[in-house]
Amino acid sequence: MRLRRFTYLNTSLLLLWAGFVYAQAESQTQDEVNSCISCHLEVGDELADPVEGMKEDVHTRQGLSCADCHGGDPKAGLDGDMEASMDPGKGYIGIPKRTDIPQFCGRCHSNPNYMRRFNPRVATDQLDRYRTSVHGQRLAKGDTKVATCIDCHGVHGVRGAKDSRSSVYPLNIPETCGKCHADAEHMEGYNIPTDQSEKYKTSVHGIALLEKGDQAAPACNDCHGNHGASPPGAPSVAFICGQCHLNNSELFLKSPHRVAFDEMGLPECETCHGNHGIQHPSDQMLSTGDSGVCIECHEEDSKGYITAVAMHQQIISLENSIQLADSVVSKAERAGMQVSESKFQLHDADDALIKSRTMVHSLSVTKIQEVSKTGLDLAEGALQAGYAALDEVQFRRKGLSISLIFILFLAFGVYLKIREVDQKHPPK
Amino acid sequence: MKKNNASDESRGQRMMAWVSERYDLSAIEYLIKKKEVPIHKHSIWYYFGGITLFFFMVQVGTGILLLLYYRPTAEAAFESVQFIMTEVRFGWLIRSVHSWAANLMVFAAFIHLFSVFFMKSYRRPRELTWVSGVFLLLLAMGFGFSGYLLPWNELAFFATKVGTEIVAVVPVIGGFLLKFLRGGEDVTGATLTRFFGFHVAVLPMITTLLLTFHLWVIQKQGMSTPPSIERKQQKPKSMPFVPNFLLRDLLGWILALGALAAIAAIFPWELGVKADPFAPAPAGIRPEWFFVFMFQTLKVIPAKVLFMDGEVLGVLGFGLAGLALILVPFLDKKAALGQKGKLFTIAGIVALLFIIIMTLISYTMPQNF
């Protein structure tokens, strides 16, 4: 028995020791093979920063080493000869020039065969797209102030775009782009505004993304493209907005505004809705009041002006009908009535209202009338059902009152009978 | 007019004679002529048994009417109740009355139980009246539990899920009980169909038998006089059961009907939203109010008490309390001998306070079950 216990103890200690030795050997092997790490850590200060940064880098996680990007032979420096590992003859590149960075990263990222090893679905057209972008075109002309890969993605500490700590994670993109584009000093000479970032934060898109965390809302790259450039330079802004606002875009492209805007050189969607500071559209945009946008171009009594007034009336009429029906149905609901059917109708009427608003982009009063009529009919149905429910409430109240009078009358009759019976058969 | 009354009377007498000729009605005749109800300062509590019975009859009537339209499947249950409430003439009233009367019945049954307990009416020779009464209360709670799920709305679905989960902690047979109640591992359409079966067939059948027994022994043995009254006066005053007490009972029923109609019409029972088994449990799920004190107790018991799982301890505790409640007539020896004894009265007060406090805590401190 004792011998068996002794054997168990020995085996356990042996396994523990073996594990310890293996862990040590593993870490030693990595340092020994990669002299870049050992030397850079030894020298310290800013030369040690890349080593520290690489601990969390997506490339390290995929098993890449310093030499995979910078070239050279880390093994050659194991005996302390740094120059041997950084020998250009062994492919050492060192720090690439700023103008060479896209090509530097593109060596791997543009190679589908190589990239397939890490992720079969990864895109490999970043470099080609970058070259078509304003950033890429300016860099090719020697402008080193423009963004290259590392300005957006970082260097020695690059994280995947799905990592919430990444500079290119959707919620962090406005901040990343704003590093340059909101810096007036940096942007000097480019003749473009530097308030996009601030405007975006107050826009309907910015609030949805940054405050509500809704990642379906667009960040800078969703309209301007990631590596390539869309506007400026895309054939139509509606194409860009239409990526999300498909129906509005299609209706606009078939509308008379498309031709007119193109002839006048106006930037389509942006003319009415604005760009970076875009706000939630309101029905008042169609009105002839201060918030109206149609009247900015269309003079009073002109065809466009009359169309705008007619569209506005249609939308407002449907909106008011829904509001009235909703208030009546809600009142009936508060009174305890079952109004789920009417609520479904109102829900469908709301859908019709949204469709009518979308149909505004066609500029066709007839089409808006067609869609809004469905909504008006539904709202009217819900309204009548709401009134009927309120009538039913009154009926129930009256019915209850009459029943209670009858019940009390009956109770009183029984009470009189009890008195009579008590007199006839008194308690013993 | 007099002539008419006379002819009615003779017609009634002729009918009675016709029936008596064929069947022995002497027991009923004795009941009508001889049964007396004691009159004392606690007589008011005698009416709660009758009121409970009245609400039960309302339940049977409205339940049968609901059965005409209700469909017990997960796909159609909610819609059928919605149909009853919106399309069927006076369907809203029938459903509302059924739901309210169910709660009022359990409430009246609790009052009846505690009044009988404090008046020590369970004493010899009425032990079995008490035992059958406790079982009837448990059956009423079973009606409440099974009926709660039938509209297949969100709150009922999750409350049933939590409620049936508790059964699983019963040692040895917990797992079997859970599957038996749910008709599977989870609360599904099979649970609904099963609960419907319990609610409209199994429970009514058992209740009818037990209720008949309960009423029969009450009529046979008459009402009990509390020991405190017995000690003060040799024989308290009494009134004939028919018609004096019966008319008073009738008055109570009529008033209960008025209250029920008013509550059902002014506060119609809500339907809520249809149950979605894949949706997360919404906030504020609660079982029926008469189960709340037990749920609250299980929540406050620590996860581990000595070597036992807290929840298992709670369930076993309630099981033992239920058993003790059934056996009260046999445990209270002093009452059986007509002697003074405060132990059971104090235990009853403690139990009542416990139920009230636990229920109040649960309702005043919002929490998810």
Interface residues (C-beta under 8 A of the other chain):
Chain A: G336 M337 Q338 S340 E341 R396 R397 G399 L400 S403 L404 I407 L408 L410 A411 V414 Y415 K417 I418 V421 D422 H425 P427 K428
Chain B: E36 I39 Q82 M85 T86 W92 L93 K237 S238 M239 P240 P243 N244 L247 R248 L250 L251 I254 L255 L257 G258 A261 A262 A265 I266 F267 P268 E270 L271
